[in-house]
């Protein structure tokens, strides 16, 4: 096999280069970021279908909420002029469908129901502060939606169009809206918020932070690697494996129509973890063969090909087991995790191909430098003697750490709080706090109201029930303003019957008149809350920014209140983006549990097939599970929640452990054919141990530096991965030898 690769090495390299050129359009397409819901959820997911149905009825539910605050008052001619200009310029943007705010608000005339007068602007060019104050006092529902009670804060709701490629263009669209706002309102008086603002801020920060610290981590890894081996060709070898596998994987990924997202941006992380491990196994095998005490006088070509020959079988086995572990993510109900598992598996297979193709080209050009390998091997021999002399103490430490990890594992909670990922001084967080302090809870939770058979949306029974529901919701903690289709009817009646609009909701004839007026005079506003085609309505509940678990609990409370008030006349269900956000926690928990269990079973089965010994395969379970338990235990004890940022680490850690374990058990099995158990363990730990220690050192340094990131997702990924690497090292050089000594005796 290796001789064949060596003979056709340049043909294979040429083929890979041609493939690389052909995949360049895919690479260029793949590096575009796409964190749309279609990237997260499967196309047949009922929640995604319901979300698209809601958008078809009421348009894009992604809005930008602009809050303008003045410490004195906003009722000044200068503010009025500023609001009118801001509304006009925002409405002129191609990406904006509508603007709801004081700058373009219309006030219904008293004679509106009879049709003798049309709506008038709230802020006409000659508007005077006292006049506007009286108008707002006469229309309390209008004031509630546009101004705070003290009239020092105003709110604009910018409704965005659902344009083709909206998710890819979100950042540019929001930048355009932000620049427009700041042209008319000073930065210190204008605060922007909404799901899109938070999402775009997280995307921008994660791309910058992850790219910066991953690049710094890579630089440190390769710097340590160069210090250890002091050979530029070996660095080229490792870079070729990792870079080539990443490039080819992204090329296929992009050609199939996928774009990088919050999960697949981790593909380079996975590939450098496993690519560098296989490369270092080959390098250290070659260094051991070049040790004068082992095989004196081997020429570079012979030692290189022999090292590749010795490591091919365990590297192939580790590739298969690791690929199987990542393919377990294909069972996830989330598209984002399925694609991550599938393309990580492809990249790992490419790492194996490049390890041996590039190995036949580059390794014969290098001179073995066994210094680092030899010194590490001797140190491990001394450590192994020390370990056996204190077997009971190390067994107790291992057992205590395992128990502690298991106990912490039960403390883990699955949840996602997107705003918590930001640094506390980030503009998105600062604007969010100022908005809640000056305006109150502002993030929308949408509810869809579907009248039961025999009822229409503007029936008195339905409108009155919706008003009672809104009253009961306002009493909940963390809930701000509530506005819906019923509010439009009540506002129309308040115009004709000041102070008695609520009682007038019981008159069907008056409601019919208001319904006609809304369709004639306020078609755009009415379309935001009333869908004529399906006869359904919309109620928007403004609330605090919640975690996914808290949002689920809040939604359940709202649905219980809806069942008591609206239940007899209408069906109410959550709609819009927020239910999708809440669904992520359920999916993450399911994916983590199912994929991890399937990975463990699959990996164990493949190890059993490889070593052809049930006893040896069973002995690999504990050292492989130990770092996973430590990871989950650390998350539990430190209060780190299981979410999209941490759900994939367990699968990565399992792949890391299996790689070392298969090499360990392969050499141990070979040594046992001619040695007693004790001698075989010593020979194994001094043979594969240097690679395990040196790769752990390189990888630990590279990922620990990510803990310095400002984005919490980057911090958690770096710290937890580094801790898992340390735990995997402990499992391989402490727990595994102890297990073998206990169950494979002399």
VOGU-3710 file (C-alpha; in Angstrom, 3 decimals, decimal comma):
1> xxxxxxxxxx> 0,000/0,000/0,000  2,645/2,544/1,060  4,950/1,485/-1,787  2,108/2,093/-4,222  1,476/5,543/-2,758  5,173/6,314/-3,009  5,317/5,193/-6,642  2,335/7,344/-7,687  2,866/10,150/-5,177  3,301/12,942/-7,721
11> xxxxxxxxxx> 0,330/11,765/-9,762  -1,769/11,780/-6,598  -0,476/15,232/-5,675  -1,337/16,483/-9,154  -4,821/15,021/-8,821  -5,287/16,780/-5,463  -4,093/20,075/-6,946  -6,502/19,746/-9,881  -9,277/18,938/-7,427  -8,326/21,997/-5,399
21> xxxxxxxxxx> -8,581/24,266/-8,450  -11,965/22,760/-9,366  -13,263/23,297/-5,825  -12,173/26,954/-5,614  -15,681/28,300/-6,481  -17,074/26,136/-3,689  -14,535/27,461/-1,186  -15,337/31,046/-2,168  -19,060/30,379/-1,746  -18,669/28,442/1,518
31> xxxxxxxxxx> -16,900/31,228/3,409  -19,998/33,430/3,104  -21,806/33,336/6,441  -25,377/32,024/6,578  -26,994/31,773/9,996  -30,520/31,754/8,609  -33,202/29,564/10,109  -32,976/27,350/7,021  -29,376/26,609/8,026  -30,475/25,636/11,527
41> xxxxxxxxxx> -33,715/23,733/10,942  -34,714/20,956/8,586  -36,980/21,960/5,733  -39,777/19,655/6,943  -39,585/20,867/10,549  -43,146/21,827/11,666  -41,811/24,848/13,560  -40,063/26,181/10,444  -43,182/25,647/8,318  -45,295/27,494/10,886
51> xxxxxxxxxx> -42,785/30,351/10,896  -42,894/30,679/7,108  -46,696/30,592/7,220  -46,685/33,462/9,727  -44,351/35,483/7,483  -46,589/34,905/4,460  -49,510/36,331/6,415  -47,899/39,291/8,160  -44,580/39,805/6,386  -41,146/39,758/7,923
61> xxxxxxxxxx> -41,401/39,667/11,713  -37,793/40,813/12,060  -37,988/44,449/13,093  -35,492/47,036/14,260  -36,676/48,870/17,352  -35,292/52,386/17,662  -35,693/54,166/20,989  -34,942/57,892/21,182  -34,522/59,423/24,626  -34,090/62,960/25,897
71> xxxxxxxxxx> -33,569/63,678/29,585  -35,881/66,733/29,389  -38,637/66,196/26,804  -39,136/65,143/23,216  -42,065/67,515/22,684  -40,063/70,211/20,922  -40,235/71,531/17,339  -36,660/70,342/16,754  -37,585/66,786/17,789  -40,710/66,868/15,616
81> xxxxxxxxxx> -38,679/67,894/12,562  -36,085/65,242/13,336  -38,749/62,520/13,671  -40,431/63,443/10,374  -37,117/63,431/8,493  -36,042/60,148/10,088  -39,315/58,438/9,152  -39,136/59,675/5,542  -35,553/58,523/5,061  -36,153/55,126/6,679
91> xxxxxxxxxx> -39,254/54,532/4,536  -37,207/55,347/1,427  -34,738/52,535/2,096  -35,318/49,582/-0,281  -34,979/47,115/2,594  -37,674/48,739/4,753  -41,314/47,704/4,373  -42,819/50,113/6,913  -41,966/52,456/9,747  -44,264/52,792/12,751
101> xxxxxxxxxx> -43,340/55,791/14,847  -44,255/59,347/15,831  -42,725/60,841/12,665  -45,383/59,369/10,360  -48,187/58,437/12,789  -51,735/59,305/11,732  -54,427/60,367/14,154  -58,001/59,392/13,285  -60,435/62,293/13,155  -63,456/62,346/15,411
111> xxxxxxxxxx> -65,755/61,914/12,431  -63,701/59,015/11,096  -66,440/56,405/11,414  -68,833/58,417/9,291  -66,236/59,007/6,611  -66,509/62,822/6,693  -62,898/63,358/7,724  -59,706/61,420/7,149  -56,751/60,740/9,431  -54,355/63,594/10,190
121> xxxxxxxxxx> -50,594/63,480/10,930  -49,644/63,470/14,581  -46,732/65,802/13,804  -47,713/68,173/10,973  -45,052/70,712/9,893  -46,568/73,426/12,105  -47,127/71,147/15,125  -46,798/72,832/18,527  -45,761/70,931/21,674  -48,976/71,679/23,587
131> xxxxxxxxxx> -51,095/70,657/20,620  -49,258/67,309/20,341  -49,556/66,801/24,103  -53,358/67,277/23,932  -53,636/64,945/20,942  -51,718/62,197/22,719  -53,808/62,659/25,872  -56,932/62,187/23,770  -55,536/58,991/22,235  -53,969/57,006/25,093
141> xxxxxxxxxx> -53,424/53,867/23,031  -51,528/55,864/20,427  -49,347/57,448/23,104  -48,654/54,044/24,672  -47,207/52,772/21,391  -45,203/55,882/20,485  -44,081/57,567/23,702  -43,253/56,741/27,297  -45,633/58,166/29,940  -43,200/61,008/30,747
151> xxxxxxxxxx> -42,861/61,872/27,013  -39,068/61,729/27,240  -38,740/58,525/25,190  -40,126/57,678/21,754  -40,144/54,397/19,848  -39,857/53,667/16,135  -40,543/50,165/14,791  -38,743/49,580/11,482  -40,281/46,618/9,661  -37,819/45,036/7,215
161> xxxxxxxxxx> -38,754/43,500/3,889  -38,294/39,773/3,412  -36,015/40,169/0,397  -34,221/37,356/-1,492  -30,964/36,604/0,289  -32,115/38,531/3,356  -30,119/36,403/5,790  -26,886/36,911/3,869  -27,551/40,661/3,603  -28,810/41,187/7,150
171> xxxxxxxxxx> -25,605/42,818/8,365  -25,483/45,318/5,483  -29,211/46,102/5,821  -28,934/46,781/9,542  -25,826/48,916/9,013  -27,814/51,030/6,557  -30,674/51,453/9,032  -28,224/52,305/11,832  -26,429/54,951/9,760  -29,760/56,506/8,822
181> xxxxxxxxxx> -30,827/56,742/12,466  -27,563/58,317/13,576  -27,750/60,922/10,799  -30,854/62,351/12,440  -30,440/61,518/16,112  -27,238/61,851/18,174  -25,646/58,514/19,054  -26,025/59,136/22,788  -29,811/59,617/22,398  -30,652/56,743/20,019
191> xxxxxxxxxx> -30,622/53,070/21,001  -31,265/50,185/18,612  -32,464/46,716/19,506  -34,345/43,688/18,311  -33,604/40,092/17,447  -31,861/41,044/14,200  -29,596/43,577/15,919  -28,559/41,016/18,531  -28,114/38,305/15,919  -26,047/40,490/13,561
201> xxxxxxxxxx> -23,891/41,726/16,445  -23,251/38,179/17,561  -22,355/37,104/14,027  -19,925/39,982/13,509  -18,266/39,544/16,887  -18,056/35,756/16,606  -16,453/35,957/13,156  -13,916/38,524/14,316  -13,184/36,919/17,680  -13,177/33,346/16,490
211> xxxxxxxxxx> -10,985/34,180/13,508  -8,556/36,222/15,600  -8,098/33,782/18,443  -8,269/30,669/16,296  -5,553/32,212/14,137  -3,525/33,063/17,243  -4,095/29,550/18,558  -2,930/28,039/15,286  0,164/30,233/15,335  0,983/29,081/18,866
221> xxxxxxxxxx> 0,366/25,427/17,973  2,679/25,539/15,007  5,191/27,622/16,951  5,350/24,984/19,690  5,488/22,282/17,015  8,461/24,008/15,370  10,237/24,365/18,730  9,752/20,671/19,453  10,918/19,305/16,101  12,990/22,188/14,680
231> xxxxxxxxxx> 12,266/21,192/11,110  10,551/23,442/8,581  9,618/20,552/6,274  7,696/18,862/9,073  5,803/22,095/9,648  4,970/22,186/5,933  3,797/18,570/6,251  1,375/19,347/9,080  0,172/22,575/7,475  -0,415/20,717/4,215
241> xxxxxxxxxx> -2,551/18,090/5,938  -4,692/20,501/7,956  -4,893/23,248/5,336  -5,519/20,866/2,459  -8,251/18,922/4,284  -9,957/22,151/5,350  -9,781/23,612/1,834  -11,149/20,494/0,122  -13,905/20,072/2,721  -15,033/23,671/2,338
251> xxxxxxxxxx> -14,923/23,293/-1,444  -17,355/20,365/-1,389  -19,426/22,125/1,285  -19,794/25,265/-0,831  -20,486/23,466/-4,117  -23,391/21,667/-2,445  -24,938/25,035/-1,628  -23,972/25,355/2,037  -22,471/28,376/3,791  -20,527/28,678/7,007
261> xxxxxxxxxx> -22,606/29,114/10,140  -22,162/29,137/13,893  -21,406/25,389/13,912  -19,543/24,684/10,685  -17,105/27,492/11,426  -15,703/24,902/13,869  -14,651/22,590/11,025  -11,044/23,905/11,014  -10,931/23,269/14,776  -11,890/19,629/14,344
271> xxxxxxxxxx> -9,526/19,054/11,456  -6,493/20,554/13,150  -7,186/18,490/16,277  -7,289/15,201/14,431  -5,025/16,041/11,494  -2,136/17,116/13,676  -2,531/14,006/15,857  -2,170/11,568/12,957  0,757/13,554/11,558  2,568/13,503/14,894
281> xxxxxxxxxx> 1,992/9,758/15,269  3,764/9,298/11,927  6,554/11,750/12,830  7,225/10,190/16,231  7,128/6,691/14,763  9,741/7,803/12,274  11,838/9,355/15,091  11,679/6,111/17,098  12,785/4,124/14,058  15,707/6,517/13,628
291> xxxxxxxxxx> 16,799/6,088/17,256  20,284/4,501/17,102  19,250/1,982/19,707  16,349/0,787/17,583  17,400/0,675/13,958  20,783/2,187/13,249  21,656/3,364/9,812  18,199/3,478/8,180  18,248/5,950/5,270  15,622/8,773/5,358
301> xxxxxxxxxx> 13,468/7,246/2,609  13,395/3,818/4,267  12,604/5,135/7,745  9,903/7,432/6,352  8,116/4,702/4,402  8,482/2,257/7,264  6,926/4,766/9,674  4,022/5,285/7,289  3,632/1,524/6,962  3,592/0,983/10,749
311> xxxxxxxxxx> 1,028/3,717/11,403  -1,333/3,102/8,495  -3,443/0,453/10,192  -4,088/2,354/13,467  -4,564/5,643/11,586  -7,141/4,003/9,325  -8,905/2,573/12,381  -8,912/5,954/14,148  -10,292/7,599/11,037  -13,157/5,094/10,854
321> xxxxxxxxxx> -14,002/5,347/14,549  -13,833/9,145/14,587  -15,867/9,435/11,391  -18,463/7,124/12,918  -18,590/9,321/16,014  -19,234/12,487/14,013  -21,702/10,787/11,691  -23,797/10,100/14,798  -24,723/13,806/14,653  -26,678/13,017/11,478
331> xxxxxxxxxx> -29,439/11,731/13,792  -29,903/15,266/15,178  -33,227/17,016/14,485  -31,239/20,185/13,663  -29,859/20,731/10,162  -26,937/22,746/11,524  -25,687/19,788/13,613  -26,329/17,249/10,849  -24,213/19,195/8,379  -21,491/19,732/10,967
341> xxxxxxxxxx> -21,244/15,996/11,629  -21,350/15,055/7,950  -18,660/17,459/6,754  -16,461/16,943/9,802  -16,472/13,251/8,871  -15,502/14,135/5,287  -12,667/16,369/6,497  -11,324/13,683/8,831  -11,216/11,169/5,972  -9,344/13,723/3,852
351> xxxxxxxxxx> -6,862/14,239/6,701  -5,989/10,531/6,509  -5,521/10,685/2,730  -3,277/13,741/2,953  -1,305/12,329/5,899  -0,090/9,454/3,769  0,055/11,094/0,330  2,045/14,085/1,612  3,995/11,763/3,900  5,402/9,863/0,934
361> xxxxxxxxxx> 6,499/13,176/-0,642  7,766/15,261/2,282  9,034/12,821/4,916  11,805/11,297/2,720  13,142/14,853/2,290  13,585/15,348/6,032  16,184/14,157/8,476  14,774/12,484/11,613  15,136/14,551/14,800  14,345/12,138/17,623
371> xxxxxxxxxx> 15,409/14,452/20,458  11,917/15,499/21,602  10,479/12,019/21,076  13,360/10,274/22,829  13,394/12,595/25,876  9,605/12,347/26,249  9,799/8,560/25,974  12,384/8,372/28,749  10,332/10,692/30,936  7,263/8,524/30,435
381> xxxxxxxxxx> 9,214/5,412/31,392  10,169/7,056/34,693  6,595/8,253/35,201  5,235/4,760/34,556  7,525/3,315/37,225  6,343/6,042/39,606  2,712/5,303/38,691  2,992/1,578/39,406  4,724/2,256/42,716  1,740/4,377/43,800
391> xxxxxxxxxx> -0,990/2,498/42,032  -3,481/2,763/44,879  -3,053/6,519/45,209  -3,548/7,171/41,496  -6,514/4,798/41,393  -8,139/6,732/44,242  -7,460/10,066/42,506  -8,929/8,754/39,246  -12,009/7,383/41,025  -12,522/10,643/42,932
401> xxxxxxxxxx> -12,247/12,713/39,761  -14,700/10,408/38,000  -17,247/10,598/40,840  -16,858/14,368/41,008  -17,365/14,648/37,246  -20,461/12,425/37,295  -21,941/14,472/40,142  -21,344/17,695/38,205  -22,843/16,201/35,086  -26,264/16,050/36,759
411> xxxxxxxxxx> -26,093/19,798/37,418  -25,999/20,690/33,723  -28,926/22,668/32,375  -29,703/23,062/28,709  -30,403/26,688/27,864  -29,430/29,468/25,478  -29,182/33,153/26,342  -27,856/34,915/23,293  -27,262/38,292/24,925  -25,109/36,604/27,555
421> xxxxxxxxxx> -22,515/35,749/24,907  -21,540/39,410/24,499  -19,005/41,300/26,626  -20,814/43,560/29,080  -19,420/46,711/27,440  -20,510/45,769/23,924  -22,759/48,378/22,195  -25,525/45,779/21,694  -25,657/45,103/25,448  -25,412/48,794/26,362
431> xxxxxxxxxx> -28,229/49,742/23,980  -30,348/46,885/25,308  -29,960/48,095/28,883  -30,728/51,709/27,981  -33,815/50,653/26,034  -35,185/48,650/28,940  -34,363/51,502/31,357  -36,021/54,244/29,285  -38,767/52,407/27,383  -39,247/49,132/29,251
441> xxxxxxxxxx> -39,426/45,562/27,916  -39,330/45,783/24,132  -38,589/42,411/22,491  -41,672/41,105/20,671  -43,277/37,724/21,222  -45,859/37,078/18,542  -49,153/35,241/19,048  -51,409/34,133/16,205  -55,175/34,262/16,865  -57,364/32,038/14,680
451> xxxxxxxxxx> -61,133/32,411/15,290  -63,017/29,174/15,748  -65,692/28,127/13,224  -68,671/30,474/13,406  -66,584/33,476/14,478  -64,766/36,256/12,674  -61,823/38,286/13,896  -63,883/41,463/14,335  -66,711/39,707/16,194  -67,453/41,414/19,477
461> xxxxxxxxxx> -66,850/38,188/21,411  -63,399/37,713/19,837  -62,285/41,349/20,219  -63,480/41,551/23,837  -61,742/38,261/24,695  -58,514/39,548/23,132  -58,761/42,746/25,209  -59,266/40,702/28,402  -56,274/38,561/27,454  -54,118/41,669/26,949
471> xxxxxxxxxx> -55,166/42,994/30,374  -54,209/39,753/32,092  -50,859/39,577/30,256  -49,872/43,111/31,300  -49,917/41,959/34,907  -47,196/39,374/34,333  -43,662/40,215/35,497  -41,279/41,206/32,706  -44,069/42,137/30,273  -44,371/45,608/28,804
481> xxxxxxxxxx> -46,785/46,842/26,182  -49,300/44,536/24,494  -50,673/45,500/21,103  -52,742/43,533/18,644  -55,681/43,529/16,290  -58,027/44,324/19,217  -55,992/47,473/19,928  -56,793/48,818/16,443  -60,507/48,340/17,008  -60,362/49,907/20,454
491> xxxxxxxxxx> -58,314/52,875/19,193  -60,915/53,517/16,472  -63,727/53,471/19,027  -61,803/55,693/21,453  -61,722/58,340/18,719  -65,517/58,440/18,585  -66,222/57,782/22,252  -63,368/59,171/24,367  -62,981/57,197/27,568  -65,660/54,727/26,498
501> xxxxxxxxxx> -63,920/52,860/23,694  -63,441/49,741/25,807  -67,159/49,492/26,600  -68,007/50,096/22,940  -66,186/46,865/21,996  -69,443/45,072/22,794  -71,246/46,727/19,862  -70,997/44,622/16,721  -72,248/47,424/14,460  -69,558/49,795/15,713
511> xxxxxxxxxx> -66,879/47,132/15,266  -68,053/46,566/11,684  -67,687/50,295/11,010  -64,180/50,381/12,524  -63,216/47,344/10,455  -64,250/49,163/7,267  -62,376/52,307/8,348  -59,185/50,328/9,028  -59,327/48,752/5,573  -59,925/52,114/3,877
521> xxxxxxxxxx> -57,747/54,566/5,832  -55,044/52,429/7,487  -54,432/49,478/5,150  -50,705/49,210/5,913  -51,118/49,384/9,689  -54,084/46,999/9,611  -52,122/44,498/7,511  -49,537/44,319/10,312  -52,128/42,809/12,682  -55,042/41,570/10,548
531> xxxxxxxxxx> -54,700/39,058/7,707  -57,826/39,329/5,629  -57,184/36,230/3,527  -57,130/33,794/6,439  -59,189/35,871/8,857  -56,478/35,619/11,510  -55,062/38,233/13,862  -51,808/39,005/15,561  -51,041/40,044/19,123  -47,548/41,274/19,994
541> xxxxxxxxxx> -46,421/40,982/23,608  -43,329/43,046/24,448  -41,106/41,385/27,022  -37,632/41,255/28,464  -34,778/39,437/26,768  -35,036/35,880/28,069  -33,105/32,667/27,752  -34,654/29,927/25,643  -35,801/28,019/28,743  -37,316/31,148/30,303
551> xxxxxxxxxx> -38,994/32,019/27,028  -40,572/28,566/26,866  -41,947/28,998/30,387  -43,256/32,485/29,558  -44,906/31,233/26,376  -46,605/28,412/28,302  -47,985/30,988/30,752  -49,313/33,122/27,899  -50,980/30,128/26,292  -52,669/29,196/29,573
561> xxxxxxxxxx> -54,029/32,743/29,888  -55,155/32,636/26,259  -56,986/29,370/26,833  -58,960/30,962/29,703  -59,856/34,177/27,865  -59,783/33,484/24,129  -60,185/29,712/24,233  -63,976/29,527/23,662  -63,860/31,751/20,548  -60,357/31,389/19,083
571> xxxxxxxxxx> -57,251/29,248/18,988  -53,976/30,932/20,002  -50,501/29,690/19,185  -47,028/31,215/19,404  -45,619/32,491/16,132  -42,680/34,395/14,690  -39,023/34,002/15,531  -39,137/33,564/19,303  -40,665/30,040/19,345  -37,913/28,946/16,961
581> xxxxxxxxxx> -35,340/30,364/19,365  -36,959/28,478/22,252  -37,019/25,242/20,229  -33,216/25,303/19,970  -32,785/24,232/23,618  -34,972/21,172/23,145  -33,122/20,216/19,984  -29,673/20,756/21,504  -30,490/18,503/24,462  -31,909/15,804/22,208
591> xxxxxxxxxx> -28,995/16,017/19,803  -26,363/15,888/22,539  -27,912/12,865/24,247  -28,687/10,842/21,126  -25,500/11,572/19,213  -23,213/11,002/22,202  -24,804/7,657/23,074  -24,767/6,556/19,440  -21,137/7,701/19,116  -20,068/5,697/22,156
601> xxxxxxxxxx> -21,825/2,533/20,972  -20,546/2,885/17,392  -16,979/3,702/18,407  -16,897/0,825/20,881  -18,168/-1,569/18,220  -15,525/-0,453/15,719  -12,736/-0,706/18,299  -13,938/-4,226/19,117  -13,836/-5,169/15,430  -10,377/-3,676/15,079
611> xxxxxxxxxx> -8,705/-5,282/18,111  -10,792/-8,485/17,774  -10,929/-8,806/21,528  -14,038/-7,978/23,529  -11,941/-7,792/26,680  -9,520/-5,205/25,282  -12,373/-3,247/23,712  -14,171/-3,052/27,062  -10,989/-1,806/28,714  -10,947/1,204/26,352
621> xxxxxxxxxx> -14,335/2,453/27,563  -13,199/4,145/30,788  -10,245/6,150/29,428  -12,412/7,258/26,502  -15,351/8,270/28,684  -13,250/9,961/31,372  -12,533/13,210/29,444  -16,157/13,398/28,301  -17,292/13,024/31,928  -14,768/15,667/33,019
631> xxxxxxxxxx> -16,053/18,021/30,325  -19,694/17,585/31,351  -18,829/17,675/35,055  -16,850/20,889/34,625  -19,801/22,438/32,812  -22,140/21,393/35,606  -20,002/22,621/38,504  -19,156/25,909/36,757  -22,751/26,588/35,720  -21,925/26,446/32,001
641> xxxxxxxxxx> -25,102/25,631/30,152  -25,500/23,151/27,353  -26,262/25,210/24,255  -25,241/25,599/20,654  -21,794/26,817/21,690  -21,001/23,778/23,855  -23,110/20,970/22,376  -20,468/19,854/19,877  -17,485/19,726/22,249  -18,318/16,270/23,620
651> xxxxxxxxxx> -18,265/14,763/20,111  -14,937/16,494/19,377  -13,467/15,249/22,673  -14,620/11,695/22,005  -12,927/11,790/18,591  -9,744/13,081/20,204  -9,698/10,311/22,815  -10,484/7,504/20,408  -7,582/8,547/18,184  -5,032/8,105/20,980
661> xxxxxxxxxx> -6,716/5,004/22,385  -6,673/3,122/19,089  -2,945/3,822/18,614  -2,350/2,769/22,225  -4,307/-0,473/21,983  -2,788/-1,278/18,566  0,765/-1,118/19,904  -0,192/-2,889/23,113  -1,741/-5,768/21,180  1,344/-6,027/18,982
671> xxxxxxxxxx> 3,641/-5,967/22,027  1,609/-8,631/23,870  2,360/-11,145/21,135  5,948/-11,345/22,286  5,986/-9,767/25,759  4,490/-10,243/29,174  1,749/-7,730/30,157  4,024/-5,529/32,271  6,718/-5,286/29,608  4,077/-4,717/26,916
681> xxxxxxxxxx> 2,591/-1,811/28,889  5,996/-0,212/29,350  6,872/-0,698/25,676  3,528/0,790/24,622  3,646/3,854/26,828  7,201/4,648/25,733  6,286/4,096/22,067  2,959/5,931/21,628  3,125/7,957/24,827  5,421/10,664/23,384
691> xxxxxxxxxx> 2,925/11,396/20,627  0,061/11,608/23,131  2,011/13,966/25,399  3,426/16,171/22,643  0,144/16,516/20,741  -1,632/17,311/24,003  0,941/20,025/24,704  0,597/21,537/21,229  -3,203/21,418/21,220  -3,602/22,602/24,829
701> xxxxxxxxxx> -1,526/25,733/24,174  -3,434/26,485/20,989  -6,909/26,188/22,489  -6,182/27,679/25,915  -5,402/31,016/24,277  -8,983/31,161/22,985  -10,046/31,670/26,606  -8,775/35,240/26,213  -11,504/36,023/23,668  -14,127/38,639/24,434
711> xxxxxxxxxx> -17,022/36,580/23,070  -18,223/34,030/25,583  -18,746/31,326/22,946  -15,067/31,595/21,983  -13,989/31,627/25,634  -16,044/28,563/26,505  -14,978/26,624/23,442  -11,302/27,309/24,050  -11,312/26,673/27,807  -13,495/23,557/27,661
721> xxxxxxxxxx> -11,529/22,062/24,757  -8,219/22,738/26,536  -9,552/21,184/29,759  -10,787/18,162/27,798  -7,365/17,737/26,174  -5,759/17,709/29,637  -8,342/15,175/30,846  -7,750/13,003/27,763  -4,012/13,028/28,495  -4,687/11,938/32,085
731> xxxxxxxxxx> -6,974/9,177/30,816  -4,371/7,824/28,403  -1,211/7,928/30,533  -2,750/7,278/33,975  -6,151/5,584/33,784  -5,516/3,332/30,794  -2,247/1,843/32,178  -3,974/1,312/35,551  -6,914/-0,431/33,872  -4,594/-2,648/31,850
741> xxxxxx> -2,528/-3,453/34,954  -5,694/-4,396/36,838  -7,414/-6,524/34,210  -4,532/-7,851/32,092  -2,177/-9,232/34,751  0,991/-11,266/34,544
//
